[in-house]
Amino acid sequence: MMRLKKQTVRRTGFTLIELLVVIAIIAILASMLLPALSKAKDKSKSIACVNNLKQQGLCLSLYNDDNQATYPLGLDNSVNPNIWMWPALLRTYTTKGSTTGVFRSPSAPEQYLWTPTFGSGLPASDGYLANEYRLVADGAHYLSYGYNVWGSVDNAPPPLYGLGVYLSHGVVKESSVVKPVQMIAIGDSNWDVANGGDALWNGYIGGYTGAAPNYLRQSPLDLHNKRANIVFCDGHVQSMKRIDVVPYLNTAQAAKDEACKLWNIDNQPHY
């Protein structure tokens, strides 16, 4: 009698249930990994921002050395609209070309970054190159970093508590800064108008004013895990919580004063 051979049926694919299990596992792993990847990306941007500010702090020191121990001014107010002076003056110490890399925050959208353009017909001056259009405070041109020009009071001088505002005000001497290690120089600016930012004067940062929501309009923007990156006059960079640099976010007077002092050349609170 002939015996029939048993035939083994081999599966050539997955069943629907197996595929659904695999998809579910991948979804679970993705939900676990994506937040970690997002945090890692944000951290890398913060590190790049810190490096930008360290270079700007070095440029500030070199500028002081070359300009009789004075700080660069914020704006040329002899023309309308006013021209931003400080970024162009510091740029001369980063490159001989038009590159603005260290003045472009990696966490800011492209439209809020300084992108040089040419065709103005203007001669080179105040750090700007020949034929370069000036960066102006007109609500259409943005900076992603801001300079501490006023300090904690924006209706001066006299007296002036920051590092220098307008060309007509004159310069601030390096020796006027009582505690460089506790004096804010440059940091993440509040270009975000949806977050109380200032579309016109985003090249400034400051510790003013008391009336809500104005106290946020030029306060450093906390882009990096709820912290803002700031370079101080001695060149060191800190990632700081907004409450530690915005006086009016504090309810306790002592904490308010500590935040306020960081903006002023005499290291005293002024309101």
Secondary structure, 3 states (H helix, E strand, C coil): CCCCCCCCCCCCCCCHHHHHHHHHHHHHHHHHHHHHHHHHHHHHHHHHHHHHHHHHHHHHHHHHHHCCCECCCCEECCCCCCEECHHHHHHCCCCCCCCCHHHCCCCCCHHHCCCCCECCCCCCECCECCCECCCECCCCCCCCEEEECCCCCCCCCCCCCCCCCEHHHCCCEHHHCCCHHHCEEEEECCCCHHHCCCCCCCCEECCCCCCCCHHHCCCCCCCCCCEEEEEECCCCEEEEEHHHCCHHHCCCHHHHHHHHHCCCCCCCCCC
